[in-house]
Amino acid sequence: MPKMPDLKPITIEDIFAFIEHEQPVLLRSGPRLKFNKSNLSKARFIQCDLSGCDFEDADLTEAQFVSCELQGCRFSGAIIKGTQFVECNMDGANLAGCSLERTQVVAGSAKGANFLTAELDQVSLAKVDLENSSLQDAAVYRCALLACGLQNISLSGAALSNFMLTDADLRGVDISNAYIDTAVFSDADLSGKDLSNQSWQRCTFYQATFIGTDFTGAQLDASVFAECDFQDARLTGISGNSTGFTKCQLDGVDLAGSTLPMSNFAGASLSAANFTGSTLFSAVFQEADCRATLFERCDLRQAEFSHADISGANLAATTFFNTKLHAAKTDGTVMLGASGSRIDTDQDRAIGELYSPKMVALDGENAPNGGSL
């Protein structure tokens, strides 16, 4: 925060006079004033020291605070709607139980701020330092945390829906018992987190890191994990209808006993992964690396393995029905006791899919290097 310039003291009566005449309160000092139950709608405070003030049950609709000292202020019960906090120091502010709607908090600091059980709707926090703050049991809907400092914050028991989080290093964040539904995470790192039995449905992760993360029993319906790293993660017993793991690193990962109908593992690296006893109805493994992968006793009805490498994989006692193994590599694949129908390689289709004019010339075409066939 920039150094506050010299400020003139101000009384609460003078502040209300400024507001009545629609004038901003500028470069004034009024710490520990009591604004509780006051009408501060559309008030403008610019470079003011209001530290320790009491805003409980006040009406702050469309109020603006710019470069103000607000540390230790109490906002419980205040109407915070269309309110703006720009480059303010809100360290230690108490917003427990508050309802924030269409509110913007831009830059500045809110270290140790208390949002316990608060309700946030259409709230944007951008480049705000939230270190050690608490959103425990908060309800967060249609909100965005953009490049905020998240070290040691608590989201324990919070419900996050229609939510966006950028620069999402969550390794030092308490997200135990959180409920996540419909969220986008950018540059996410949840390595080592215990997310077992939690709900992370309709979430989108791109190039996220989940090294050593425990997803045991988690609900991941319709979530998308694209090019993510799951090294040493635990995904035993997860459920995920239409969940995507495209081009993810899942080598050696345990997914046994999972329910993943219509899931998408296209292009994923799954060598030596364990799907034993999993439901993979209509799942897609197109062009996936499934070497030595365990699919024993899996439901693979209508699954798609076109151009996948399942060399050395164990598909013993699996259930097939129109399971597509078109152009799949099956050297050493075990299918002992498997039942149901498979669709094996269509040679003409495989030739057409693999044809490249740079490598092969068909009748009537120019051959590579100017020759003809």
C-alpha positions in Angstrom: 0.0 0.0 0.0 1.3 3.5 -0.8 2.1 5.8 2.1 -1.0 7.7 3.2 -0.6 11.5 2.8 -1.3 13.9 5.6 -5.0 13.7 6.4 -7.4 16.2 8.1 -9.6 14.9 10.9 -13.3 14.7 10.1 -16.4 14.1 12.2 -19.2 11.8 11.3 -21.5 14.9 10.9 -19.1 16.3 8.3 -19.1 13.0 6.4 -22.8 13.0 6.2 -22.8 16.6 4.9 -20.4 15.6 2.1 -22.6 12.7 1.2 -25.8 14.8 1.3 -24.2 17.2 -1.3 -22.9 14.3 -3.4 -19.3 15.2 -2.7 -16.5 12.7 -2.2 -14.8 12.5 1.2 -11.2 13.1 0.3 -8.0 12.9 2.4 -9.8 12.7 5.7 -9.1 10.8 8.9 -11.9 9.3 10.9 -10.8 6.1 12.5 -13.2 4.1 14.8 -16.2 6.1 13.7 -19.6 4.4 14.2 -21.6 4.2 10.9 -23.7 1.3 12.1 -27.2 1.4 10.6 -26.3 4.5 8.6 -27.3 5.2 5.0 -24.0 5.5 3.1 -25.5 4.6 -0.3 -23.3 6.0 -3.1 -20.9 7.5 -0.7 -17.3 8.0 -2.0 -14.3 7.8 0.2 -10.9 8.6 -1.4 -7.6 8.2 0.5 -9.3 8.2 3.8 -8.3 6.6 7.1 -11.4 4.7 8.3 -9.6 2.0 10.2 -11.5 0.3 12.9 -14.8 1.9 11.9 -18.1 0.2 12.6 -20.2 -0.3 9.4 -22.5 -3.0 10.9 -26.0 -3.0 9.4 -25.1 0.1 7.3 -26.3 0.6 3.7 -23.2 0.6 1.5 -25.1 0.2 -1.8 -22.9 1.5 -4.7 -20.5 3.1 -2.3 -16.9 3.5 -3.3 -13.7 3.2 -1.2 -10.5 4.1 -3.1 -7.1 3.8 -1.5 -8.6 3.8 2.0 -7.4 2.3 5.3 -10.2 -0.1 6.3 -8.2 -2.5 8.5 -10.2 -4.0 11.3 -13.5 -2.5 10.1 -16.7 -4.3 11.0 -19.2 -4.9 8.2 -21.5 -7.6 9.7 -25.1 -7.1 8.5 -24.1 -4.3 6.1 -25.8 -4.0 2.7 -22.8 -4.4 0.3 -24.4 -4.2 -3.2 -22.6 -2.7 -6.2 -19.9 -1.6 -3.8 -16.3 -1.0 -4.9 -13.1 -1.4 -2.8 -10.1 -0.3 -4.9 -6.5 -0.5 -3.5 -7.8 -0.5 0.0 -6.2 -2.0 3.1 -8.9 -4.3 4.5 -6.6 -6.4 6.7 -8.5 -8.0 9.6 -11.9 -6.7 8.3 -14.9 -8.6 9.6 -17.5 -9.5 6.9 -18.8 -12.6 8.7 -22.4 -13.3 7.7 -22.4 -10.5 5.2 -24.3 -10.6 1.9 -22.1 -9.2 -0.9 -23.7 -8.7 -4.4 -22.1 -7.3 -7.5 -19.2 -6.1 -5.5 -15.6 -5.4 -6.7 -12.5 -5.7 -4.6 -9.5 -4.6 -6.7 -5.8 -4.8 -5.6 -5.0 -3.9 -2.1 -4.9 -6.3 0.9 -7.4 -8.3 2.9 -5.1 -10.4 5.0 -6.9 -12.2 7.8 -10.3 -10.9 6.7 -13.3 -12.9 8.0 -15.9 -14.0 5.4 -17.2 -16.8 7.7 -20.7 -17.9 6.4 -20.8 -14.9 4.1 -22.9 -15.0 0.9 -21.1 -13.7 -2.2 -23.0 -13.3 -5.5 -21.3 -11.8 -8.6 -18.3 -10.7 -6.5 -14.9 -10.1 -8.2 -11.7 -10.1 -6.3 -8.7 -9.2 -8.4 -5.1 -9.1 -7.3 -6.1 -9.0 -3.6 -3.8 -10.5 -0.9 -6.2 -12.8 1.0 -3.5 -14.5 3.1 -4.9 -16.1 6.3 -8.4 -15.0 5.4 -11.4 -17.2 6.0 -14.3 -18.1 3.7 -15.3 -21.0 5.8 -18.8 -22.2 5.2 -19.3 -19.3 2.8 -21.7 -19.5 -0.2 -19.9 -18.3 -3.3 -21.9 -18.0 -6.5 -21.0 -16.4 -9.9 -17.7 -15.1 -8.4 -14.1 -14.7 -9.6 -10.8 -14.7 -7.7 -8.3 -13.4 -10.2 -4.6 -13.6 -9.3 -5.2 -13.3 -5.6 -2.8 -14.2 -2.8 -4.3 -17.4 -1.4 -1.7 -18.6 1.1 -3.3 -20.2 4.2 -6.9 -19.2 3.4 -9.8 -21.4 4.4 -12.5 -22.6 2.1 -13.5 -25.4 4.5 -17.1 -26.3 4.1 -17.6 -23.6 1.5 -20.0 -24.0 -1.5 -18.5 -22.7 -4.7 -20.7 -22.6 -7.8 -20.2 -20.9 -11.2 -16.8 -19.9 -9.9 -13.5 -18.8 -11.6 -10.1 -18.9 -10.0 -6.9 -17.9 -11.7 -3.3 -18.5 -10.6 -4.9 -21.1 -8.4 -2.1 -22.5 -6.3 -4.2 -24.2 -3.7 -1.6 -26.3 -2.0 -1.7 -24.0 1.1 -5.5 -23.7 1.1 -7.9 -25.5 3.4 -10.6 -26.9 1.1 -11.8 -29.8 3.4 -15.5 -30.6 3.0 -15.8 -27.9 0.3 -18.5 -28.4 -2.4 -17.4 -27.3 -5.9 -19.9 -27.2 -8.8 -19.3 -25.5 -12.2 -15.9 -23.8 -11.8 -12.9 -22.9 -14.0 -9.4 -23.2 -12.5 -6.5 -21.6 -14.4 -2.9 -22.6 -13.6 -4.2 -24.8 -10.8 -1.9 -26.7 -8.4 -3.6 -29.0 -6.0 -0.7 -31.3 -5.4 -0.8 -33.3 -2.2 -4.4 -32.2 -1.3 -6.9 -34.5 0.3 -10.0 -34.2 -1.9 -11.4 -37.6 -1.0 -15.2 -37.9 -1.1 -15.6 -34.3 -2.2 -17.7 -33.0 -5.0 -15.9 -31.4 -7.9 -18.6 -31.5 -10.6 -18.6 -29.6 -13.9 -15.1 -28.1 -13.2 -12.6 -27.3 -15.9 -8.8 -27.7 -15.4 -6.2 -27.2 -18.1 -2.6 -28.2 -17.5 -3.3 -28.5 -13.8 -1.0 -30.4 -11.3 -2.4 -33.1 -9.0 0.8 -34.8 -8.0 0.0 -37.0 -5.0 -3.5 -35.7 -4.7 -6.1 -37.9 -3.1 -9.4 -38.0 -5.0 -10.6 -41.3 -3.4 -14.4 -41.5 -3.8 -14.7 -38.0 -5.2 -17.6 -37.0 -7.5 -16.3 -35.5 -10.8 -19.3 -35.6 -13.0 -18.9 -33.7 -16.3 -15.6 -32.2 -15.2 -12.8 -31.7 -17.7 -9.2 -32.4 -17.0 -7.1 -31.5 -20.0 -3.3 -32.2 -20.2 -3.2 -32.5 -16.4 -0.5 -34.3 -14.3 -1.8 -37.0 -11.9 1.5 -38.5 -11.0 1.2 -40.6 -7.8 -2.5 -39.4 -7.3 -5.2 -41.7 -5.9 -8.4 -41.9 -7.8 -9.9 -45.1 -6.4 -13.6 -45.3 -6.4 -14.2 -42.0 -8.1 -17.5 -41.3 -10.0 -17.6 -39.2 -13.1 -20.3 -39.4 -15.7 -19.0 -37.8 -19.0 -15.8 -36.7 -17.3 -12.8 -35.9 -19.5 -9.2 -36.8 -18.9 -7.8 -36.0 -22.4 -4.1 -36.1 -22.8 -3.6 -36.5 -19.0 -0.6 -38.2 -17.3 -2.1 -41.1 -15.4 0.6 -43.7 -15.6 0.4 -46.2 -12.8 -2.6 -44.4 -11.1 -5.1 -46.5 -9.2 -8.7 -45.9 -10.5 -10.0 -49.3 -9.4 -13.7 -49.6 -8.6 -14.5 -46.3 -10.3 -17.8 -45.4 -12.1 -16.8 -43.5 -15.3 -19.5 -44.0 -18.0 -19.0 -42.0 -21.1 -15.7 -40.7 -19.8 -13.0 -39.5 -22.2 -9.4 -40.6 -21.9 -8.4 -39.8 -25.5 -4.7 -39.4 -25.9 -4.1 -40.0 -22.2 -1.0 -41.8 -20.9 -2.4 -44.7 -18.8 0.4 -47.3 -18.9 0.2 -49.6 -15.9 -2.9 -47.8 -14.5 -5.5 -49.9 -12.6 -9.2 -49.8 -13.6 -10.0 -53.2 -12.0 -13.7 -53.5 -11.4 -14.6 -50.2 -12.9 -17.6 -49.2 -15.0 -16.4 -47.7 -18.3 -19.5 -48.0 -20.4 -19.0 -46.0 -23.6 -15.7 -44.6 -22.4 -13.3 -43.3 -25.0 -9.6 -44.4 -25.0 -8.9 -43.4 -28.6 -5.1 -43.1 -29.2 -4.4 -43.6 -25.5 -1.3 -45.4 -24.1 -2.8 -48.3 -22.2 0.2 -50.6 -22.1 0.0 -53.1 -19.2 -3.1 -51.3 -18.0 -5.4 -53.4 -15.8 -9.0 -53.6 -17.1 -9.9 -56.8 -15.3 -13.6 -57.3 -14.6 -14.5 -53.9 -16.2 -17.7 -53.0 -18.0 -16.3 -52.0 -21.4 -19.5 -52.1 -23.3 -19.4 -49.7 -26.3 -16.0 -48.4 -25.2 -13.7 -46.9 -27.9 -10.1 -48.1 -28.1 -9.5 -47.1 -31.8 -5.7 -46.6 -32.4 -5.0 -47.2 -28.7 -2.0 -49.2 -27.5 -3.3 -51.9 -25.2 -0.2 -54.1 -25.5 0.2 -56.3 -22.4 -3.0 -55.0 -20.9 -5.2 -57.3 -18.8 -8.9 -57.4 -20.0 -9.7 -60.7 -18.3 -13.3 -61.2 -17.4 -14.4 -57.9 -18.9 -17.8 -57.3 -20.5 -17.8 -56.2 -24.1 -20.7 -55.1 -26.4 -19.7 -53.5 -29.7 -16.4 -52.5 -28.0 -14.2 -50.9 -30.6 -10.7 -52.2 -31.0 -10.2 -50.7 -34.4 -6.4 -50.4 -35.2 -5.6 -51.0 -31.6 -2.2 -52.6 -30.7 -3.0 -55.8 -28.9 0.4 -57.6 -28.6 0.3 -59.7 -25.5 -3.2 -58.4 -24.4 -5.0 -60.8 -22.1 -8.7 -61.3 -22.7 -9.3 -64.6 -20.9 -12.9 -65.0 -19.8 -14.0 -61.8 -21.6 -17.6 -61.9 -22.9 -19.6 -60.0 -25.5 -19.0 -58.6 -28.9 -16.0 -56.6 -30.2 -15.5 -54.6 -33.4 -12.0 -55.3 -34.5 -9.8 -53.6 -37.1 -11.3 -52.5 -40.4 -8.3 -52.8 -42.7 -9.6 -50.5 -45.4 -10.5 -47.8 -42.9 -7.2 -48.2 -41.1 -5.3 -47.7 -44.4 -7.4 -44.6 -45.2 -6.8 -43.1 -41.7 -3.1 -43.7 -41.8 -2.7 -42.5 -45.4 -0.5 -39.4 -45.8 0.4 -38.0 -49.3 3.8 -37.1 -47.9 4.5 -40.8 -47.3 2.3 -42.8 -49.8 1.0 -42.0 -53.3 -2.2 -43.6 -54.5 -2.9 -44.5 -58.2 -2.9 -41.4 -60.3 -1.1 -39.2 -57.7 2.4 -37.9 -57.9 4.7 -40.0 -55.8 7.1 -38.5 -53.2 10.2 -36.9 -54.8 8.5 -36.3 -58.1 8.1 -40.0 -59.1 4.8 -41.8 -59.9 3.3 -45.1 -58.9 
